[in-house]
Amino acid sequence: MGKTPTEDLLLLGKVIRPHGLEGLLRVYSFAQSEDIFLEAGTVFIRSDREQPYRYRVISAKKHKNLLVMRLDGLNSRYDAEKLRGAEILVRRDTIKAKKEDEYFWFELIGLKVYLVGGRYIGTLEDIFSTGSNDIYVVREGDKEYLIPAIHDVIKDIDLIHKNMVIREMEGLLDLNEV
C-alpha cells in the first residue's frame, strides 16, 4: 500500500461494502468488464477525498450486478469495512487502447450536443448502461433528454472540439423531455 498523486487517475468504481469475512470488497464498477482492473494490476482507493492509497489487485470477479474484488493487504472484514464508500481509481496509462468507435465515459461527459442541423440541445452530463446500449443524459436548463447511444442516432463525436452531433429520430426529443 502506497500513496500516489491524483493526476492521471480515472474513477472506475466504488466500494459498496465488504463481502464475507476475508477482506473481499463488493464493488460497483463503472467499467464494462472486470478485466480493466485485472489488466491495470493496481488500483487506488480514495476515502473521503483523502490521498488515494495503492493496492495490488489479486482478483476481480462478477457477482450479480457487482464485482467482488480481492486486494493485497485486505485480509479481514474489518480491513474491508474501512473502505466502505471509497472510490476506486486506476491510472489512465494502464487502460488499453480502444477500438475506433469506442469511447470512455470520461471522454464523453461534458460534450456539447447538437442536432445534425446545428441546433444546440445541451451538455452530456451523465451516462447509464442498459442491457443493449448506453443512454446519454443531455441537459440544458430545466430540460433533460435521454439519448440512446446507437449508430442510428449518434452521427459524430469530436473529442477535440468537445461536441457530439445526433440525428433526431421522430419523437426522440419530445418524448424524452422531463
C-alpha positions in Angstrom: 0.0 0.0 0.0 1.5 3.3 -1.0 0.3 6.8 -1.7 0.2 8.4 -5.2 -0.6 11.8 -6.6 -4.1 12.0 -8.1 -3.1 13.2 -11.6 -3.9 10.8 -14.3 -6.3 8.7 -12.2 -9.7 7.7 -13.5 -12.6 6.9 -11.3 -13.8 3.4 -12.3 -15.7 2.1 -9.3 -17.0 2.5 -5.8 -16.7 0.2 -2.8 -20.2 -0.8 -1.7 -19.4 -2.9 1.3 -17.3 -5.9 2.5 -18.1 -9.3 1.1 -17.7 -12.2 3.5 -15.1 -12.3 6.3 -11.8 -12.5 4.4 -11.3 -8.9 3.2 -13.2 -9.1 -0.1 -14.9 -6.0 -1.4 -18.3 -5.6 -3.2 -17.7 -3.0 -5.9 -20.0 -1.1 -8.2 -17.9 -0.8 -11.4 -18.2 1.9 -13.9 -16.2 -0.2 -16.4 -17.8 -2.6 -18.9 -15.7 -5.5 -17.6 -13.7 -6.6 -14.6 -10.8 -7.1 -16.9 -9.8 -3.4 -16.7 -9.0 -3.8 -13.0 -7.0 -7.1 -13.6 -5.1 -5.6 -16.6 -4.3 -2.5 -14.6 -2.9 -4.7 -11.8 -3.1 -1.9 -9.3 -6.0 0.3 -8.1 -6.0 3.4 -5.9 -8.6 3.6 -3.2 -9.6 7.1 -2.0 -11.8 7.6 1.0 -13.4 11.0 1.9 -11.3 12.9 -0.7 -8.1 11.9 1.1 -4.9 11.0 -0.8 -5.5 7.7 -2.6 -3.7 4.5 -1.5 -2.3 2.0 -3.9 -3.4 -1.7 -3.7 -2.4 -4.6 -5.9 -5.4 -6.4 -7.4 -5.4 -10.1 -6.7 -8.8 -10.9 -8.2 -12.0 -9.3 -9.6 -15.0 -11.4 -10.4 -18.6 -10.6 -11.4 -21.1 -11.3 -8.7 -24.7 -10.5 -9.8 -24.6 -6.8 -11.0 -21.4 -6.0 -8.9 -17.8 -7.2 -8.7 -16.2 -9.0 -5.9 -12.6 -7.8 -5.6 -9.7 -9.0 -3.6 -6.8 -6.6 -2.9 -3.4 -7.3 -1.4 -3.3 -6.3 2.2 -7.0 -6.7 2.9 -7.3 -9.8 5.0 -10.4 -9.4 7.2 -13.9 -7.9 7.1 -12.6 -5.2 9.5 -9.9 -4.2 6.8 -12.6 -4.1 4.1 -15.1 -2.2 6.2 -12.7 0.7 6.4 -13.1 1.2 2.7 -16.9 1.2 2.5 -18.0 4.0 0.2 -14.4 4.7 -1.1 -13.7 5.4 -4.8 -11.7 3.0 -6.9 -9.4 4.7 -9.4 -6.9 3.4 -12.0 -4.0 5.1 -13.8 -5.0 6.3 -17.3 -1.9 4.8 -18.8 -2.8 1.3 -17.7 -6.0 1.3 -19.8 -5.6 -0.4 -23.2 -6.4 1.4 -26.4 -9.9 1.2 -27.6 -11.4 0.4 -31.0 -12.2 3.3 -33.4 -15.9 3.7 -32.4 -15.4 3.2 -28.7 -15.2 5.9 -26.1 -14.5 6.0 -22.4 -17.3 7.7 -20.4 -14.9 10.3 -19.0 -14.2 11.4 -22.6 -17.9 11.9 -23.4 -19.1 13.6 -20.2 -19.2 17.4 -20.8 -19.6 17.2 -24.6 -21.9 19.8 -26.2 -24.7 18.0 -28.1 -26.1 19.4 -31.4 -28.6 18.1 -33.9 -27.5 17.5 -37.5 -28.9 20.8 -38.5 -26.8 22.7 -35.9 -29.4 23.2 -33.1 -27.8 23.0 -29.7 -29.7 20.8 -27.3 -27.5 20.6 -24.2 -24.5 19.1 -22.4 -23.9 15.4 -22.0 -23.9 15.2 -18.2 -24.4 11.5 -17.3 -24.3 8.1 -18.9 -26.0 4.9 -17.8 -25.9 1.5 -19.2 -28.9 -0.7 -20.2 -28.5 -4.2 -21.4 -28.3 -3.4 -25.1 -26.7 0.1 -25.2 -25.7 3.1 -23.1 -28.1 6.1 -22.6 -26.7 9.6 -22.7 -28.3 12.1 -20.4 -28.3 15.5 -22.0 -29.4 18.6 -20.0 -29.9 22.2 -20.8 -31.6 24.4 -18.2 -34.7 22.5 -16.9 -34.8 20.2 -20.0 -33.4 16.7 -19.9 -33.1 14.3 -22.9 -32.3 10.6 -22.8 -30.4 9.8 -26.0 -29.7 6.2 -27.0 -26.0 5.6 -27.8 -26.7 3.8 -31.1 -25.3 4.4 -34.6 -28.7 5.5 -36.0 -28.8 8.4 -33.6 -25.1 9.3 -32.9 -23.7 10.8 -36.1 -20.4 12.3 -34.9 -18.3 12.6 -31.8 -15.5 15.1 -31.9 -13.3 14.9 -28.8 -11.0 17.7 -30.0 -13.8 20.2 -30.3 -15.8 18.6 -27.4 -19.0 18.1 -29.3 -21.4 15.4 -30.4 -23.9 15.5 -33.3 -27.0 13.5 -33.2 -29.8 12.7 -35.7 -33.2 13.4 -34.3 -35.5 10.4 -34.7 -39.2 11.1 -34.7 -40.3 11.9 -31.1 -36.8 11.4 -29.6 -36.5 14.8 -28.1 -40.3 15.3 -27.3 -40.7 12.0 -25.6 -37.6 12.3 -23.5 -38.2 15.8 -22.2 -38.7 15.7 -18.5 
